[in-house]
Amino acid sequence: MNKLNIPRINETMYHEKLDNGLDVFLYPKPEVEKTFAIFSTKYGSIDQTFTPIGENDKVTVPDGIAHFLEHKMFEKEDGDVFQQFSERGASANAFTSFTQTAYLFSSTTDEEKNVETLLDFVQDPYFTEQTVEKEKGIIEQEIKMYDDQADWRLFFGTIGSLYEKHPVRIDIAGTVDSIYDITHEDLYTCYETFYHPSNMSLFVIGNFEVESMSELIRQNQNNKSFDKPNGIDRFYGDEKDEVYKSLEKIYMPVTTPKCMVAVKEKADQLNKDKLLKNDLVRDMILDLYFSKSGSYYEELYQNGLVIDKLRLELYLEESFGFTAIGGSTTKPEQFGETVKEMLLSIKNEPIDEKEFERAKKKKYGELIREYNELEGTANTIIHYHHLGIDYGNVFKILEEVTIDDVNEIINEWISEERISICMVLPEGEK
């Protein structure tokens, strides 16, 4: 295994790419009691149109299929995998995002057996027509539950106002109609394309012995046969830089309105060579102006435009990106226009040098603390690895960021034609 020293915190991580293409990361932390592992595939809700492995023509599968597949992976012919983890005192879970599906566990004992179970159940799919049909009713209820949540509707309403064609605009779980179009053959097509080890990463962090764990993982994978790795062709459609809609209103049974203002990323800002620096700078700007200690938050609060802290969202991925600021407000129209003007004013008013240094120090401290959180460390490193970015460089990149870099990034980032406002309003105001 390759030894990777993590600067500034004097810790060591190990990485190995196995013969089958699987990337394995081991991060021993003998001072903690717990072990956390995540087995992740670079396959999320946006991967709906692709060329299946072994075929020449692209296909488009029903919305929500990545999430549906995640649900079905825990069910096996001989029972439920959750039971195996719980018998060893481990807690297992999974999630689907726009760009990945991940299976995970945390435990304080039997970490090697749990890692083996994690690898084995994800690499042994079991889908039948009957079990797939049964799952549709369960996921339908989940979709309806989220459809009743104002924050969820606001979030996807915002994305839908930013993007006209990109599948990020579609709910991760799909729609009630789309999930009923999913077949067990569709699930196998997606599984065989995206769950090949060469499209996956395993990250184990916590209290374990590196040599023993690495040998177990190698042996486990050597005992299984996989086709030769192939690149995956994914298609997301052509998307213009400007927002699809500058204003979106959603009416539903709420007592307090909600509003979100978002900035759509230009495609050239999603280049992987720029992405980590862009991510750090945007995060610092959001904190500087819109966190509870931020100057713009204070102004919004004093003017009665925000009820509680703001919801701040930042997504920078290979094929899409956006920054969003939202919250509950009794004056949604005024909130939206004010936040929009605030964003545009950031571009026109250079950042103060002292404020920049303060934001930089705060971000540095956050990065140090992040490495003390097992789940956060694993998720962040895996996320950037899927983007082809070595997160181990994060401290170096942050240290090298200058105030000129920040002002240049802001200049390229914020423009009126890429800002959209979305509101959730009481039905009576329709």
NUGUMI-688385 format. One record per residue: x, y, z of N, C-alpha, C in turn. Coordinates in steps of 0.02 Angstrom, whole numbers, padded with zeros to 5 digits, always signed. Layout:
BEGIN
XYZXYZXYZ
...
This chain:
BEGIN
+00042-00060+00000+00000+00000+00000+00044+00063+00000
+00020+00114-00033+00056+00178-00033+00040+00216+00031
+00093+00241+00062+00086+00278+00125+00077+00352+00108
+00024+00382+00134+00010+00453+00121+00011+00492+00186
+00059+00536+00192+00062+00578+00253+00016+00638+00245
-00023+00651+00297-00069+00707+00295-00036+00766+00331
-00018+00818+00294+00018+00874+00325-00025+00911+00375
+00007+00946+00421-00024+00989+00472-00054+00950+00530
-00073+00886+00519-00102+00849+00575-00060+00787+00593
-00005+00776+00556+00042+00722+00571+00008+00654+00577
-00034+00638+00530-00066+00572+00528-00052+00540+00460
-00063+00474+00458-00046+00435+00398-00106+00396+00372
-00115+00398+00307-00168+00359+00274-00134+00315+00223
-00166+00260+00204-00138+00213+00155-00187+00206+00097
-00158+00198+00038-00200+00190-00022-00172+00135-00067
-00217+00096-00095-00197+00045-00144-00252+00037-00195
-00232+00032-00258-00280+00015-00311-00270-00059-00326
-00322-00099-00314-00317-00171-00324-00319-00188-00398
-00302-00251-00414-00300-00272-00484-00367-00264-00519
-00422-00270-00481-00488-00264-00512-00510-00191-00519
-00467-00144-00498-00483-00073-00505-00509-00039-00443
-00524-00077-00391-00551-00048-00329-00499-00005-00294
-00518+00056-00276-00474+00099-00236-00488+00087-00162
-00437+00069-00125-00444+00055-00054-00404+00107-00014
-00438+00139+00033-00406+00188+00078-00413+00162+00149
-00357+00159+00185-00357+00139+00255-00327+00196+00296
-00363+00217+00347-00342+00274+00388-00346+00253+00461
-00290+00225+00488-00292+00201+00557-00291+00259+00607
-00334+00253+00658-00335+00302+00713-00340+00261+00777
-00283+00237+00802-00284+00192+00860-00310+00224+00924
-00314+00291+00926-00337+00325+00987-00413+00324+00994
-00449+00304+00941-00522+00303+00946-00546+00231+00956
-00607+00223+00980-00636+00157+00991-00672+00130+00929
-00699+00176+00890-00744+00157+00836-00708+00148+00770
-00737+00106+00726-00715+00101+00657-00774+00117+00612
-00760+00156+00560-00812+00174+00512-00788+00155+00443
-00831+00125+00403-00813+00106+00334-00867+00127+00286
-00846+00148+00227-00893+00168+00175-00871+00138+00109
-00917+00105+00075-00905+00073+00010-00948+00111-00040
-00916+00149-00084-00952+00198-00125-00940+00187-00199
-00994+00195-00238-00988+00194-00310-01002+00263-00338
-00964+00281-00389-00974+00346-00422-01035+00339-00468
-01093+00338-00437-01156+00327-00472-01212+00357-00430
-01242+00409-00456-01296+00442-00419-01357+00454-00461
-01401+00496-00435-01466+00506-00467-01460+00539-00535
-01405+00575-00548-01399+00610-00613-01378+00563-00669
-01357+00502-00652-01331+00456-00703-01388+00415-00734
-01430+00448-00771-01489+00416-00800-01479+00395-00873
-01435+00431-00908-01422+00415-00978-01349+00395-00986
-01338+00334-01009-01270+00307-01012-01268+00250-01062
-01207+00229-01079-01199+00170-01121-01184+00110-01077
-01229+00061-01073-01217+00003-01030-01154-00035-01050
-01122-00065-01002-01062-00104-01015-01078-00159-01066
-01035-00164-01117-01044-00216-01167-01091-00197-01223
-01118-00136-01222-01165-00114-01275-01138-00052-01309
-01167-00037-01367-01144+00021-01406-01191+00080-01403
-01254+00067-01388-01304+00121-01388-01320+00144-01318
-01330+00209-01310-01347+00235-01244-01419+00220-01228
-01433+00217-01163-01502+00206-01139-01518+00260-01087
-01582+00272-01077-01605+00316-01023-01651+00275-00978
-01633+00271-00915-01671+00231-00867-01719+00276-00828
-01769+00248-00794-01817+00289-00757-01785+00331-00701
-01814+00390-00689-01791+00433-00634-01795+00395-00568
-01744+00405-00526-01745+00376-00459-01716+00306-00455
-01687+00281-00509-01666+00210-00509-01605+00198-00465
-01559+00247-00460-01500+00237-00417-01521+00229-00344
-01569+00269-00322-01595+00265-00254-01633+00200-00244
-01672+00179-00294-01709+00116-00291-01660+00057-00283
-01607+00059-00322-01555+00007-00319-01524+00003-00250
-01510+00061-00221-01482+00063-00152-01528+00027-00103
-01593+00041-00108-01642+00008-00064-01639-00068-00071
-01633-00092-00133-01638-00164-00145-01574-00201-00126
-01518-00167-00120-01455-00202-00108-01453-00237-00041
-01490-00213+00008-01487-00243+00075-01529-00308+00079
-01572-00318+00031-01616-00377+00032-01585-00434-00007
-01577-00491+00026-01547-00549-00006-01596-00608-00003
-01579-00660-00041-01623-00718-00044-01631-00751+00025
-01578-00748+00065-01579-00781+00131-01592-00732+00188
-01616-00671+00174-01632-00625+00228-01607-00555+00217
-01606-00517+00271-01588-00447+00269-01518-00436+00297
-01476-00399+00261-01407-00388+00282-01402-00348+00346
-01450-00303+00358-01449-00264+00420-01443-00309+00482
-01475-00367+00478-01475-00414+00534-01404-00438+00548
-01366-00452+00496-01297-00476+00505-01254-00424+00541
-01262-00361+00522-01224-00308+00555-01245-00299+00628
-01310-00299+00639-01335-00286+00707-01316-00342+00755
-01310-00403+00731-01289-00459+00774-01218-00449+00801
-01178-00410+00765-01109-00395+00788-01105-00326+00820
-01162-00296+00834-01163-00231+00866-01145-00174+00820
-01148-00185+00755-01131-00133+00706-01195-00099+00682
-01187-00036+00665-01243+00003+00637-01229+00014+00563
-01274-00009+00519-01264-00003+00447-01315+00045+00417
-01295+00075+00362-01340+00121+00328-01318+00129+00255
-01353+00172+00218-01335+00186+00148-01366+00252+00129
-01340+00283+00076-01371+00343+00050-01357+00350-00025
-01401+00385-00058-01391+00403-00129-01391+00478-00135
-01342+00505-00169-01339+00577-00182-01345+00589-00257
-01334+00650-00279-01335+00664-00350-01281+00624-00387
-01224+00612-00355-01166+00585-00390-01137+00520-00362
-01163+00496-00307-01137+00433-00280-01190+00394-00242
-01177+00329-00236-01216+00286-00191-01166+00255-00144
-01181+00256-00079-01133+00232-00030-01166+00187+00022
-01129+00136+00042-01151+00088+00093-01100+00092+00149
-01123+00092+00211-01077+00107+00266-01097+00072+00331
-01049+00068+00375-01063+00043+00443-01015+00076+00492
-01035+00075+00555-00989+00094+00610-00995+00040+00663
-00939+00026+00696-00938-00027+00747-00880-00017+00795
-00884-00050+00852-00828-00048+00899-00795-00116+00907
-00824-00167+00874-00795-00235+00876-00803-00267+00807
-00766-00321+00796-00773-00362+00735-00768-00320+00671
-00721-00273+00670-00718-00228+00612-00700-00266+00547
-00658-00317+00552-00639-00354+00491-00698-00394+00464
-00735-00426+00508-00795-00463+00484-00846-00416+00454
-00853-00357+00484-00901-00309+00458-00880-00282+00390
-00815-00270+00380-00791-00248+00315-00804-00303+00263
-00793-00365+00282-00805-00421+00236-00879-00424+00217
-00922-00416+00267-00995-00416+00253-01013-00359+00207
-00984-00300+00219-00997-00242+00177-00979-00256+00104
-00919-00282+00093-00897-00298+00025-00941-00351-00007
-00957-00403+00032-00993-00460+00003-01065-00442-00016
-01100-00405+00026-01170-00393+00008-01177-00343-00049
-01131-00294-00053-01135-00246-00108-01114-00279-00174
-01072-00330-00170-01049-00362-00232-01088-00426-00249
-01146-00433-00219-01188-00491-00233-01261-00469-00238
-01281-00441-00295-01349-00415-00302-01401-00471-00308
-01461-00457-00282-01516-00505-00288-01580-00466-00301
-01601-00466-00364-01663-00431-00382-01710-00480-00417
-01771-00483-00396-01822-00522-00432-01881-00477-00448
-01921-00499-00495-01980-00460-00514-02025-00448-00454
-02032-00499-00411-02076-00494-00354-02050-00444-00302
-01985-00448-00286-01958-00404-00234-01956-00331-00258
-01945-00322-00323-01944-00254-00351-02013-00223-00348
-02064-00262-00366-02133-00236-00363-02152-00217-00291
-02131-00259-00244-02147-00246-00173-02116-00181-00149
-02056-00166-00173-02019-00106-00150-02052-00042-00175
-02087-00045-00231-02115+00015-00261-02163+00051-00214
-02203+00013-00179-02250+00043-00131-02215+00078-00074
-02159+00049-00052-02120+00078+00003-02089+00144-00019
-02059+00144-00078-02027+00205-00102-02079+00258-00121
-02137+00237-00144-02191+00285-00158-02208+00325-00095
-02213+00290-00038-02228+00324+00025-02172+00373+00044
-02110+00353+00032-02053+00397+00047-02056+00460+00004
-02071+00452-00061-02076+00509-00106-02131+00557-00083
-02188+00529-00066-02245+00571-00044-02228+00607+00021
-02191+00574+00065-02171+00606+00128-02127+00668+00114
-02078+00660+00069-02035+00716+00052-02072+00771+00015
-02121+00751-00026-02161+00800-00063-02201+00846-00017
-02213+00822+00044-02250+00862+00093-02205+00908+00134
-02139+00903+00124-02092+00943+00164-02072+01006+00125
-02087+01063+00155-02076+01127+00120-02002+01138+00104
-01957+01119+00150-01885+01129+00137-01861+01089+00077
-01887+01028+00071-01868+00984+00015-01893+01013-00051
-01956+01035-00051-01985+01064-00111-01949+01129-00131
-01929+01168-00080-01892+01229-00094-01825+01213-00127
-01790+01163-00101-01724+01145-00126-01729+01122-00199
-01774+01076-00214-01779+01052-00282-01814+01102-00328
-01856+01144-00301-01884+01199-00341-01829+01246-00362
-01782+01259-00317-01725+01302-00333-01682+01272-00388
-01666+01208-00381-01625+01175-00432-01661+01174-00500
-01727+01162-00497-01766+01162-00559-01769+01230-00593
-01761+01283-00554-01760+01350-00584-01691+01365-00614
-01640+01332-00588-01572+01342-00614-01560+01302-00678
-01583+01239-00678-01567+01193-00732-01628+01173-00772
-01622+01178-00838-01678+01160-00882-01674+01086-00903
-01614+01061-00916-01607+00994-00945-01567+00946-00901
-01520+00972-00863-01476+00927-00824-01518+00888-00773
-01506+00822-00768-01546+00780-00723-01539+00796-00648
-01494+00841-00629-01491+00862-00559-01557+00893-00537
-01597+00917-00585-01660+00950-00570-01714+00900-00546
-01700+00836-00554-01750+00785-00536-01736+00758-00466
-01788+00750-00427-01783+00723-00359-01742+00658-00359
-01698+00651-00311-01655+00592-00306-01695+00527-00305
-01753+00528-00272-01795+00468-00268-01838+00458-00329
-01838+00506-00376-01881+00501-00434-01951+00526-00419
-01999+00504-00459-02069+00522-00448-02109+00457-00439
-02170+00464-00414-02213+00405-00406-02221+00370-00473
-02231+00407-00526-02239+00377-00592-02176+00342-00616
-02118+00374-00606-02056+00346-00633-02035+00282-00599
-02046+00276-00534-02023+00215-00500-02065+00154-00520
-02127+00166-00542-02168+00109-00565-02147+00085-00634
-02103+00122-00667-02075+00100-00731-02012+00058-00723
-01985+00054-00662-01922+00018-00650-01934-00057-00650
-01891-00093-00686-01895-00167-00686-01831-00196-00655
-01834-00260-00638-01774-00290-00609-01718-00295-00662
-01737-00299-00727-01686-00297-00779-01650-00230-00781
-01688-00175-00771-01657-00108-00767-01606-00105-00711
-01624-00134-00653-01579-00133-00595-01514-00169-00611
-01519-00227-00643-01459-00265-00661-01416-00226-00712
-01448-00192-00760-01411-00152-00809-01370-00098-00774
-01403-00063-00727-01368-00009-00690-01314-00038-00645
-01330-00093-00611-01282-00124-00566-01219-00145-00604
-01228-00181-00659-01171-00208-00696-01128-00152-00726
-01159-00095-00741-01121-00039-00769-01083+00000-00716
-01117+00015-00661-01089+00063-00613-01059+00032-00550
-01073-00032-00537-01047-00063-00476-00985-00106-00489
-00952-00095-00544-00888-00128-00556-00837-00099-00507
-00792-00140-00479-00742-00113-00431-00703-00053-00457
-00692-00049-00522-00653+00007-00549-00690+00074-00544
-00755+00071-00529-00795+00132-00520-00811+00144-00446
-00776+00107-00403-00793+00108-00331-00732+00121-00287
-00746+00142-00226-00694+00154-00176-00716+00127-00108
-00669+00100-00072-00681+00077-00003-00637+00118+00043
-00667+00147+00095-00629+00188+00143-00644+00161+00213
-00591+00142+00249-00598+00118+00318-00557+00164+00363
-00588+00190+00415-00554+00236+00461-00572+00217+00533
-00521+00219+00577-00535+00205+00647-00485+00158+00678
-00509+00116+00724-00466+00073+00763-00461+00003+00732
-00409-00007+00692-00398-00073+00661-00324-00079+00644
-00304-00139+00627-00234-00153+00610-00226-00152+00533
-00184-00108+00508-00181-00095+00436-00163-00158+00396
-00109-00192+00415-00087-00250+00375-00139-00304+00371
-00170-00318+00429-00221-00370+00431-00282-00351+00390
-00303-00287+00395-00361-00264+00358-00348-00264+00283
-00289-00241+00263-00274-00238+00191-00270-00308+00161
-00243-00356+00199-00239-00425+00175-00308-00455+00168
-00352-00441+00216-00421-00466+00213-00456-00439+00151
-00449-00375+00137-00483-00344+00080-00455-00373+00015
-00388-00379+00010-00358-00407-00050-00383-00478-00063
-00383-00518-00010-00404-00588-00016-00478-00592-00037
-00518-00550-00006-00590-00550-00022-00601-00535-00096
-00565-00486-00122-00574-00467-00192-00543-00517-00240
-00488-00548-00220-00456-00599-00263-00500-00661-00271
-00543-00673-00222-00587-00732-00225-00648-00721-00269
-00655-00661-00297-00712-00646-00340-00688-00630-00411
-00730-00645-00459-00710-00630-00528-00752-00572-00555
-00719-00528-00591-00752-00470-00621-00729-00464-00694
-00772-00435-00735-00752-00420-00804-00696-00368-00804
-00662-00363-00860-00610-00310-00865-00643-00242-00858
-00609-00196-00822-00639-00129-00813-00646-00092-00879
-00700-00055-00885-00713-00013-00943-00732+00057-00921
-00715+00106-00961-00739+00173-00946-00814+00177-00956
-00847+00223-00921-00919+00229-00925-00936+00295-00960
-00976+00290-01013-00999+00350-01048-01065+00373-01017
-01065+00435-00991-01124+00464-00959-01144+00527-00999
-01209+00540-01002-01234+00597-01041-01282+00638-00999
-01269+00703-00996-01311+00747-00954-01348+00801-00992
-01339+00803-01058-01374+00854-01098-01336+00920-01098
-01350+00961-01147-01318+01027-01152-01356+01077-01109
-01319+01113-01069-01350+01161-01023-01317+01228-01031
-01356+01280-01039-01328+01347-01045-01305+01372-00977
-01262+01423-00977-01237+01451-00914-01290+01489-00875
-01337+01521-00911-01389+01561-00878-01440+01515-00844
-01476+01544-00795-01528+01505-00761-01586+01491-00807
-01622+01437-00794-01681+01420-00833-01738+01469-00819
-01750+01483-00754-01801+01531-00733-01771+01577-00680
-01784+01641-00684-01758+01686-00633-01802+01688-00570
-01864+01663-00576-01910+01662-00519-01955+01601-00523
-01962+01566-00467-02006+01508-00463-02047+01513-00399
-02113+01502-00404-02156+01503-00345-02191+01436-00338
-02189+01408-00278-02221+01345-00262-02272+01358-00208
-02333+01334-00218-02386+01344-00169-02402+01278-00135
-02402+01278-00068-02418+01218-00030-02441+01238+00040
-02470+01192+00079-02497+01210+00145-02442+01225+00196
-02417+01286+00196-02369+01309+00247-02396+01371+00280
-02376+01382+00343-02396+01443+00377-02345+01498+00368
-02281+01479+00366-02227+01528+00356-02194+01516+00288
-02191+01567+00246-02159+01560+00181-02084+01544+00188
-02056+01519+00134-01984+01506+00130-01958+01534+00064
-01895+01553+00064-01865+01580+00003-01792+01558-00002
-01770+01544-00063-01701+01525-00075-01675+01562-00137
-01615+01588-00131-01582+01624-00187-01520+01584-00205
-01511+01569-00270-01456+01526-00290-01417+01555-00349
-01353+01539-00350-01308+01558-00405-01287+01494-00442
-01301+01492-00506-01282+01435-00548-01209+01442-00570
-01172+01387-00567-01102+01389-00586-01093+01388-00662
-01044+01424-00687-01024+01418-00757-00986+01353-00765
-00994+01321-00822-00962+01256-00834-00886+01260-00826
-00855+01316-00847-00782+01320-00844-00755+01327-00773
-00799+01338-00724-00778+01342-00654-00778+01273-00620
-00799+01221-00658-00804+01154-00630-00744+01111-00650
-00695+01141-00681-00633+01107-00698-00601+01080-00635
-00580+01017-00635-00555+00987-00573-00492+01022-00546
-00454+01054-00590-00394+01090-00566-00412+01152-00525
-00472+01179-00537-00494+01239-00501-00543+01222-00444
-00571+01162-00446-00631+01149-00407-00620+01154-00331
-00566+01126-00306-00556+01127-00233-00545+01198-00208
-00505+01238-00245-00496+01308-00225-00562+01346-00229
-00600+01335-00282-00665+01368-00289-00712+01350-00231
-00710+01287-00212-00752+01262-00157-00732+01297-00092
-00668+01300-00077-00644+01332-00015-00663+01406-00013
-00652+01441-00069-00666+01513-00071-00741+01526-00063
-00783+01489-00099-00855+01499-00094-00879+01487-00022
-00852+01435+00009-00871+01419+00078-00851+01476+00125
-00792+01504+00115-00770+01560+00157-00814+01621+00147
-00834+01635+00085-00876+01693+00070-00945+01685+00103
-00974+01625+00096-01039+01612+00127-01035+01624+00202
-00982+01599+00233-00974+01606+00305-00963+01680+00324
-00923+01714+00285-00907+01784+00300-00968+01829+00298
-01013+01816+00252-01071+01860+00243-01137+01833+00271
-01147+01766+00267-01214+01741+00280-01220+01692+00339
-01164+01677+00374-01169+01638+00436-01199+01684+00489
-01214+01656+00549-01246+01697+00601-01202+01755+00624
-01136+01749+00613-01092+01804+00631-01076+01849+00571
-01107+01833+00514-01093+01871+00453-01130+01937+00449
-01099+01984+00413-01127+02052+00409-01195+02054+00373
-01203+02016+00320-01267+02017+00284-01322+01982+00323
-01303+01929+00360-01354+01896+00401-01381+01945+00453
-01337+01982+00484-01357+02031+00535-01406+02082+00505
-01391+02105+00445-01435+02153+00411-01503+02123+00396
-01504+02061+00372-01568+02027+00359-01609+02018+00422
-01574+02000+00476-01608+01989+00540-01637+02054+00568
-01597+02107+00566-01619+02171+00593-01679+02199+00554
-01684+02183+00490-01739+02206+00448-01799+02159+00448
-01796+02108+00492-01852+02061+00498-01862+02017+00438
-01809+02004+00400-01816+01964+00339-01798+01890+00349
-01771+01874+00407-01754+01804+00420-01774+01787+00491
-01802+01726+00500-01827+01706+00565-01774+01670+00606
-01735+01627+00573-01684+01588+00608-01621+01591+00565
-01574+01547+00579-01513+01546+00538-01530+01528+00466
-01486+01547+00421-01497+01534+00350-01473+01464+00332
-01505+01435+00283-01483+01372+00255-01434+01388+00198
-01373+01363+00204-01321+01377+00154-01303+01312+00119
-01308+01310+00053-01293+01250+00014-01239+01266-00037
-01191+01220-00044-01137+01229-00093-01123+01162-00126
-01135+01159-00191-01123+01098-00230-01079+01115-00289
-01021+01084-00293-00977+01091-00351-00959+01020-00374
-00985+01000-00431-00974+00934-00458-00947+00939-00529
-00932+00882-00560-00904+00883-00627-00950+00914-00679
-01016+00902-00673-01062+00922-00726-01112+00975-00704
-01112+00994-00641-01157+01047-00617-01129+01078-00553
-01156+01136-00536-01136+01168-00474-01181+01227-00458
-01191+01239-00394-01231+01298-00374-01217+01313-00300
-01230+01376-00283-01228+01399-00214-01297+01426-00197
-01323+01410-00139-01391+01431-00122-01395+01456-00050
-01437+01508-00040-01447+01539+00025-01522+01543+00036
-01547+01513+00089-01619+01513+00099-01639+01512+00172
-01704+01519+00183-01730+01516+00251-01803+01531+00255
-01831+01527+00315-01900+01545+00327-01905+01621+00336
-01957+01651+00307-01963+01723+00309-02036+01743+00301
-02057+01795+00335-02125+01820+00327-02129+01868+00267
-02071+01885+00238-02070+01931+00181-02028+01900+00125
-02055+01848+00093-02014+01811+00044-01991+01853-00016
-02035+01896-00043-02014+01936-00101-01957+01983-00082
-01963+02015-00024-01911+02061-00002-01846+02024+00014
-01854+01965+00046-01795+01924+00062-01758+01907-00003
-01795+01882-00053-01764+01861-00115-01726+01917-00150
-01758+01974-00157-01726+02030-00191-01667+02057-00152
-01674+02057-00085-01619+02083-00043-01558+02039-00047
-01568+01973-00041-01511+01926-00045-01479+01929-00114
-01520+01935-00165-01493+01942-00233-01448+02004-00239
-01472+02060-00212-01432+02121-00214-01369+02115-00172
-01374+02079-00116-01315+02068-00074-01262+02028-00112
-01284+01975-00147-01237+01935-00186-01202+01977-00239
-01241+02018-00274-01212+02060-00326-01165+02112-00297
-01180+02135-00236-01137+02186-00205-01070+02157-00184
-01069+02091-00168-01005+02059-00151-00956+02067-00209
-00983+02061-00269-00942+02067-00330-00914+02138-00338
-00953+02186-00316-00935+02256-00328-00895+02288-00272
-00891+02253-00214-00855+02281-00157-00798+02234-00138
-00736+02251-00153-00680+02207-00137-00679+02188-00063
-00659+02127-00049-00658+02102+00020-00602+02135+00059
-00618+02151+00122-00569+02181+00167-00515+02129+00184
-00452+02151+00184-00395+02106+00196-00399+02072+00264
-00418+02109+00316-00422+02080+00383-00478+02028+00387
-00535+02044+00356-00590+01996+00356-00572+01933+00318
-00535+01940+00264-00512+01883+00226-00467+01838+00268
-00419+01868+00304-00373+01829+00346-00411+01794+00402
-00461+01828+00429-00502+01797+00482-00541+01737+00455
-00570+01745+00396-00608+01690+00365-00562+01631+00348
-00502+01647+00327-00453+01595+00309-00433+01554+00371
-00420+01590+00427-00402+01555+00489-00459+01512+00514
-00520+01538+00509-00578+01499+00531-00585+01436+00489
-00576+01442+00424-00581+01384+00379-00527+01334+00395
-00467+01358+00410-00411+01314+00427-00429+01273+00489
-00457+01306+00539-00477+01271+00600-00531+01219+00587
-00578+01235+00543-00631+01188+00525-00602+01126+00492
-00553+01135+00449-00522+01078+00415-00485+01033+00465
-00451+01063+00513-00417+01024+00565-00468+00983+00604
-00523+01015+00625-00575+00980+00664-00608+00925+00623
-00615+00937+00559-00647+00887+00515-00611+00821+00516
-00545+00824+00522-00506+00762+00524-00515+00723+00589
-00547+00752+00638-00562+00716+00700-00629+00679+00696
-00666+00691+00643-00731+00658+00634-00724+00602+00583
-00735+00540+00605-00723+00483+00561-00767+00486+00498
-00832+00495+00509-00878+00495+00452-00864+00553+00404
-00853+00613+00433-00840+00672+00392-00777+00664+00350
-00724+00638+00382-00661+00628+00346-00670+00580+00288
-00701+00523+00302-00710+00472+00250-00753+00498+00193
-00809+00530+00209-00854+00555+00157-00821+00608+00114
-00784+00653+00146-00752+00708+00108-00698+00681+00062
-00655+00637+00087-00600+00612+00045-00627+00571-00013
-00679+00529+00000-00710+00490-00053-00742+00536-00105
-00777+00587-00082-00810+00634-00127-00760+00664-00176
-00705+00689-00150-00655+00721-00194-00618+00670-00236
-00609+00610-00209-00577+00557-00249-00619+00541-00311
-00685+00538-00303-00729+00526-00360-00722+00581-00413
-00703+00641-00390-00693+00697-00437-00622+00699-00466
-00581+00651-00445-00512+00649-00469-00467+00698-00434
-00485+00717-00372-00448+00768-00335-00419+00738-00271
-00355+00751-00259-00322+00728-00197-00337+00778-00141
-00381+00759-00095-00400+00804-00041-00343+00816+00008
-00291+00775+00004-00233+00785+00048-00199+00852+00036
-00213+00883-00022-00183+00948-00037-00222+01007-00009
-00276+00993+00027-00322+01047+00046-00288+01102+00088
-00244+01083+00135-00211+01133+00177-00165+01177+00135
-00128+01145+00090-00081+01182+00047-00120+01231+00003
-00175+01208-00026-00215+01252-00070-00243+01311-00031
-00269+01297+00030-00296+01351+00070-00243+01402+00088
-00184+01378+00108-00129+01424+00126-00109+01469+00068
-00114+01442+00007-00092+01480-00052-00145+01529-00078
-00207+01525-00053-00260+01570-00076-00244+01641-00054
-00244+01687-00101-00232+01758-00085-00297+01798-00093
-00297+01858-00068-00356+01901-00075-00369+01917-00148
-00316+01920-00188-00326+01931-00260-00361+01871-00292
-00344+01810-00270-00379+01750-00293-00453+01754-00278
-00468+01775-00216-00538+01779-00194-00577+01828-00237
-00549+01887-00247-00584+01938-00287-00592+01916-00360
-00543+01880-00386-00548+01855-00454-00602+01801-00460
-00604+01756-00410-00654+01703-00410-00724+01732-00404
-00733+01781-00359-00798+01813-00351-00821+01845-00417
-00774+01876-00451-00789+01910-00514-00816+01862-00567
-00788+01801-00568-00810+01750-00617-00872+01713-00593
-00885+01715-00528-00936+01673-00497-01006+01704-00501
-01013+01767-00480-01079+01797-00470-01097+01843-00527
-01154+01829-00559-01181+01875-00610-01256+01867-00612
-01291+01921-00629-01364+01923-00622-01399+01870-00664
-01374+01855-00724-01409+01807-00766-01402+01735-00741
-01361+01725-00690-01354+01658-00661-01381+01655-00590
-01424+01703-00571-01456+01703-00505-01530+01689-00513
-01555+01643-00472-01627+01627-00473-01655+01630-00402
-01719+01647-00398-01755+01650-00333-01812+01600-00334
-01818+01561-00281-01874+01513-00275-01908+01526-00208
-01975+01524-00209-02014+01535-00148-02065+01478-00138
-02075+01461-00075-02131+01418-00056-02180+01462-00018
-02241+01466-00044-02291+01513-00018-02354+01476+00004
-02390+01504+00053-02454+01473+00074-02503+01468+00016
-02541+01414+00014-02588+01403-00041-02637+01460-00049
-02655+01493+00006-02704+01547+00004-02680+01608-00034
-02614+01612-00047-02587+01670-00083-02584+01660-00158
-02607+01602-00181-02604+01585-00252-02645+01633-00294
